[in-house]
């Protein structure tokens, strides 16, 4: 199902003239019919311009946030979340320090447990070959 220019106008809440300019500028693509009307693919249209229902919700959200109603509450929630985040980061840093101290203590303990008691090793010198020389040259 394709939109005509009028249907596209109703679907997006934009004027026909604005949509016609968008087609001429290449912002949206449309197929011109032999009678001069446009055939607009809904997916192509809504790729650029949101449907009316979605646009109304977005406009309502902007109006609510933009006129000051609810901003104080949102700011308070944001401040509380930011403060909690800072507290959690501090707790994580403390836990990491504790972990590092425990790890180094465990490594020291492990080294003392694994160290064998050194027994003196007595090694006899290797046997040497002696060549006997006879006195008298030989």
C-alpha positions as CSV (number, residue, x, y, z in Angstrom):
1,X,0.0,0.0,0.0
2,X,1.4,3.3,-1.0
3,X,0.5,6.8,0.2
4,X,-0.7,9.7,-2.0
5,X,0.6,13.1,-1.0
6,X,-2.5,13.8,0.9
7,X,-2.4,10.5,2.8
8,X,1.3,11.1,3.6
9,X,0.4,14.5,4.9
10,X,-2.2,13.0,7.3
11,X,0.1,10.2,8.3
12,X,3.0,12.6,9.3
13,X,1.1,15.7,10.3
14,X,3.1,17.7,7.7
15,X,1.7,19.9,5.0
16,X,1.5,18.7,1.4
17,X,3.8,21.5,0.3
18,X,6.4,20.5,2.8
19,X,6.3,16.9,1.6
20,X,6.4,18.0,-2.0
21,X,9.5,20.0,-1.2
22,X,11.1,17.0,0.5
23,X,10.4,14.9,-2.6
24,X,12.0,17.6,-4.9
25,X,15.0,17.9,-2.6
26,X,15.5,14.2,-2.5
27,X,14.9,13.9,1.3
28,X,12.3,11.2,0.6
29,X,11.8,9.3,-2.6
30,X,8.5,9.0,-4.4
31,X,7.3,7.8,-7.7
32,X,5.5,10.3,-9.9
33,X,2.3,8.9,-11.5
34,X,1.2,9.7,-15.1
35,X,-1.6,11.8,-13.7
36,X,0.9,13.9,-11.8
37,X,0.3,12.5,-8.3
38,X,2.9,10.9,-6.1
39,X,3.2,7.3,-4.9
40,X,5.1,7.3,-1.6
41,X,6.3,4.2,0.1
42,X,5.3,4.3,3.8
43,X,8.6,2.9,4.9
44,X,10.4,5.6,3.0
45,X,8.2,8.3,4.4
46,X,8.5,7.2,8.0
47,X,12.2,6.7,7.7
48,X,12.4,10.5,7.6
49,X,9.2,11.7,9.2
50,X,7.7,9.8,12.2
51,X,4.0,8.8,12.2
52,X,1.5,11.2,13.8
53,X,0.9,9.1,16.9
54,X,4.6,8.8,17.7
55,X,5.1,12.5,16.9
56,X,2.2,13.5,19.3
57,X,3.8,11.4,22.1
58,X,7.2,13.0,21.4
59,X,5.6,16.5,21.3
60,X,3.8,15.8,24.6
61,X,7.0,14.7,26.3
62,X,8.8,17.8,25.1
63,X,6.0,20.0,26.3
64,X,6.0,18.3,29.7
65,X,9.8,18.6,30.1
66,X,10.1,21.9,28.5
67,X,7.5,23.9,30.4
68,X,9.0,23.3,33.8
69,X,6.5,20.8,35.1
70,X,8.2,17.7,36.4
71,X,11.7,19.2,36.0
72,X,12.2,19.6,39.7
73,X,11.2,16.0,40.4
74,X,13.4,14.7,37.6
75,X,16.3,16.8,38.8
76,X,15.9,15.5,42.3
77,X,15.9,11.9,41.0
78,X,19.0,12.6,38.9
79,X,20.8,14.2,41.9
80,X,19.9,11.2,44.1
81,X,21.1,8.7,41.5
82,X,24.3,10.7,41.0
83,X,25.0,10.7,44.7
84,X,24.3,7.0,45.0
85,X,26.6,6.3,42.1
86,X,29.4,8.2,43.8
87,X,28.8,6.2,47.0
88,X,28.9,2.9,45.1
89,X,32.1,3.9,43.4
90,X,33.7,4.7,46.7
91,X,32.6,1.3,48.1
92,X,34.0,-0.5,45.1
93,X,37.3,1.3,45.5
94,X,37.4,0.3,49.2
95,X,36.6,-3.3,48.3
96,X,39.4,-3.3,45.7
97,X,41.9,-2.1,48.3
98,X,40.8,-4.8,50.7
99,X,41.0,-7.4,48.0
100,X,44.6,-6.3,47.1
101,X,45.7,-6.4,50.8
102,X,44.2,-9.9,51.3
103,X,45.8,-11.1,48.0
104,X,49.2,-9.9,49.0
105,X,48.9,-11.4,52.5
106,X,47.8,-14.7,50.9
107,X,50.8,-14.6,48.5
108,X,53.2,-14.0,51.4
109,X,51.7,-16.8,53.4
110,X,51.8,-19.1,50.4
111,X,55.5,-18.4,49.9
112,X,56.4,-19.2,53.5
113,X,54.4,-22.4,53.4
114,X,55.9,-23.6,50.1
115,X,59.5,-22.8,50.9
116,X,61.3,-26.1,51.6
117,X,63.6,-26.4,54.6
118,X,67.1,-26.2,53.1
119,X,69.2,-29.3,53.9
120,X,72.8,-29.0,53.2
121,X,73.7,-30.9,50.1
122,X,77.0,-32.6,50.3
123,X,78.4,-33.5,46.9
124,X,81.5,-35.4,46.5
125,X,83.9,-34.2,43.9
126,X,83.9,-36.2,40.7
127,X,86.6,-38.8,40.4
128,X,89.6,-37.6,38.6
129,X,91.7,-39.6,36.2
130,X,95.4,-39.6,37.1
131,X,97.9,-40.5,34.7
132,X,101.0,-42.0,36.1
133,X,104.2,-41.0,34.6
134,X,107.1,-43.1,34.7
135,X,110.3,-41.4,35.8
136,X,112.6,-41.8,33.1
137,X,110.7,-40.5,30.2
138,X,108.3,-42.7,28.7
